[in-house]
Amino acid sequence: MLPPGKTYDDKSVLGIFLDEQMIGCIDLVRGYPDASSSFLGLLVIDERYQRRGLGSAAYGRLEQWIRDQGVCDRVRLAVVGVNEPAIAFWESVGLVPTGETKPYRHGRVVSELVLFEKSLRPPADDW
Ligand SMILES: CC(C)(COP(=O)(O)OP(=O)(O)OC[C@H]1O[C@@H](n2cnc3c(N)ncnc32)[C@H](O)[C@@H]1OP(=O)(O)O)[C@@H](O)C(=O)NCCC(=O)NCCS
């Protein structure tokens, strides 16, 4: 899926590998919702490999990959409000709620999407 106004040239789907085995994936759209943001549609780790630090390690590499491209300096994503493990995960890697929410409904799940973001800019130089 693509957000409005974006094309597949803006999108990357990345595999997360442990040795030779694919254990997860990442879906990322560059330049959404604004030119300096990368929007993370999904980061998933195979259930058998969760809680071993692999999601954090994969996210850390993703941040570096975004920084190295030199285009976007912010990561944004939306989490379903009832997905408490995911919220705990994103907070553990430094994302913070923006205060924005949107209604969410999928089958019997009625919740809200909670927007999170993280600046990738270097800390301000206080000298
Ligand atoms: C969210 C997800 C990617 C985390 O991956 P992971 O490899 O298990 O995460 P890590 O082992 O790196 O966990 C880092 C920290 O996140 C938090 N965390 C991760 N899973 C958690 C859980 N189930 N409950 C509470 N906190 C959790 C903890 O603070 C954890 O640190 P700790 O293990 O030292 O306590 C994984 O659970 C997943 O794929 N979930 C399904 C898909 C999903 O919801 N993705 C996010 C929405 S896009």
The ligand as an SDF file (V2000), in Angstrom:
LIG
                    3D

 48 50  0  0  0  0  0  0  0  0999 V2000
    7.2440   -4.6650   18.0640 C   0  0  0  0  0  0  0  0  0  0  0  0
    8.3150   -5.6800   17.6180 C   0  0  0  0  0  0  0  0  0  0  0  0
    8.8830   -5.2880   16.2530 C   0  0  0  0  0  0  0  0  0  0  0  0
    9.4560   -5.6650   18.6670 C   0  0  0  0  0  0  0  0  0  0  0  0
   10.5290   -6.4850   18.1970 O   0  0  0  0  0  0  0  0  0  0  0  0
   11.4950   -7.2580   19.2260 P   0  0  0  0  0  0  0  0  0  0  0  0
   12.6460   -7.7900   18.4760 O   0  0  0  0  0  0  0  0  0  0  0  0
   10.6950   -8.2470   20.0130 O   0  0  0  0  0  0  0  0  0  0  0  0
   11.9300   -6.0640   20.1870 O   0  0  0  0  0  0  0  0  0  0  0  0
   13.2210   -5.9860   21.1310 P   0  0  0  0  0  0  0  0  0  0  0  0
   13.5700   -7.3450   21.6340 O   0  0  0  0  0  0  0  0  0  0  0  0
   14.2780   -5.2360   20.4200 O   0  0  0  0  0  0  0  0  0  0  0  0
   12.6200   -5.1300   22.3550 O   0  0  0  0  0  0  0  0  0  0  0  0
   13.1520   -3.8570   22.7270 C   0  0  0  0  0  0  0  0  0  0  0  0
   12.3030   -3.3080   23.8500 C   0  0  0  0  0  0  0  0  0  0  0  0
   10.9780   -3.0420   23.3720 O   0  0  0  0  0  0  0  0  0  0  0  0
   10.0180   -3.2910   24.4410 C   0  0  0  0  0  0  0  0  0  0  0  0
    9.1780   -4.4540   24.0580 N   0  0  0  0  0  0  0  0  0  0  0  0
    9.3250   -5.2490   22.9710 C   0  0  0  0  0  0  0  0  0  0  0  0
    8.3540   -6.1880   22.9430 N   0  0  0  0  0  0  0  0  0  0  0  0
    7.5840   -5.9660   24.0300 C   0  0  0  0  0  0  0  0  0  0  0  0
    6.4290   -6.6180   24.5550 C   0  0  0  0  0  0  0  0  0  0  0  0
    5.8520   -7.6880   23.9480 N   0  0  0  0  0  0  0  0  0  0  0  0
    5.8820   -6.1360   25.6900 N   0  0  0  0  0  0  0  0  0  0  0  0
    6.4200   -5.0720   26.3310 C   0  0  0  0  0  0  0  0  0  0  0  0
    7.5380   -4.4160   25.8810 N   0  0  0  0  0  0  0  0  0  0  0  0
    8.1030   -4.8690   24.7480 C   0  0  0  0  0  0  0  0  0  0  0  0
   10.8510   -3.6520   25.6680 C   0  0  0  0  0  0  0  0  0  0  0  0
   11.1690   -2.4370   26.3300 O   0  0  0  0  0  0  0  0  0  0  0  0
   12.1050   -4.2360   25.0300 C   0  0  0  0  0  0  0  0  0  0  0  0
   13.2460   -4.1680   25.8660 O   0  0  0  0  0  0  0  0  0  0  0  0
   13.5040   -5.3750   26.9040 P   0  0  0  0  0  0  0  0  0  0  0  0
   13.3510   -6.6620   26.1600 O   0  0  0  0  0  0  0  0  0  0  0  0
   14.9140   -5.1180   27.3810 O   0  0  0  0  0  0  0  0  0  0  0  0
   12.4570   -5.2260   27.9780 O   0  0  0  0  0  0  0  0  0  0  0  0
    7.7410   -7.1320   17.5880 C   0  0  0  0  0  0  0  0  0  0  0  0
    7.0870   -7.3880   18.8170 O   0  0  0  0  0  0  0  0  0  0  0  0
    6.7530   -7.3540   16.4560 C   0  0  0  0  0  0  0  0  0  0  0  0
    7.1460   -7.6840   15.3330 O   0  0  0  0  0  0  0  0  0  0  0  0
    5.4430   -7.2090   16.7420 N   0  0  0  0  0  0  0  0  0  0  0  0
    4.4000   -7.4370   15.7510 C   0  0  0  0  0  0  0  0  0  0  0  0
    4.3730   -6.3600   14.6980 C   0  0  0  0  0  0  0  0  0  0  0  0
    4.1730   -4.9750   15.2860 C   0  0  0  0  0  0  0  0  0  0  0  0
    3.2920   -4.7500   16.1090 O   0  0  0  0  0  0  0  0  0  0  0  0
    5.0420   -4.0440   14.8290 N   0  0  0  0  0  0  0  0  0  0  0  0
    4.9990   -2.6600   15.2920 C   0  0  0  0  0  0  0  0  0  0  0  0
    3.9550   -1.8500   14.6210 C   0  0  0  0  0  0  0  0  0  0  0  0
    4.5500   -1.2640   13.0470 S   0  0  0  0  0  0  0  0  0  0  0  0
  1  2  1  0
  2  3  1  0
  2  4  1  0
  2 36  1  0
  4  5  1  0
  5  6  1  0
  6  7  2  0
  6  8  1  0
  6  9  1  0
  9 10  1  0
 10 11  2  0
 10 12  1  0
 10 13  1  0
 13 14  1  0
 14 15  1  0
 15 16  1  0
 15 30  1  0
 16 17  1  0
 17 18  1  0
 17 28  1  0
 18 19  1  0
 18 27  1  0
 19 20  2  0
 20 21  1  0
 21 22  1  0
 21 27  2  0
 22 23  1  0
 22 24  2  0
 24 25  1  0
 25 26  2  0
 26 27  1  0
 28 29  1  0
 28 30  1  0
 30 31  1  0
 31 32  1  0
 32 33  2  0
 32 34  1  0
 32 35  1  0
 36 37  1  0
 36 38  1  0
 38 39  2  0
 38 40  1  0
 40 41  1  0
 41 42  1  0
 42 43  1  0
 43 44  2  0
 43 45  1  0
 45 46  1  0
 46 47  1  0
 47 48  1  0
M  END
$$$$
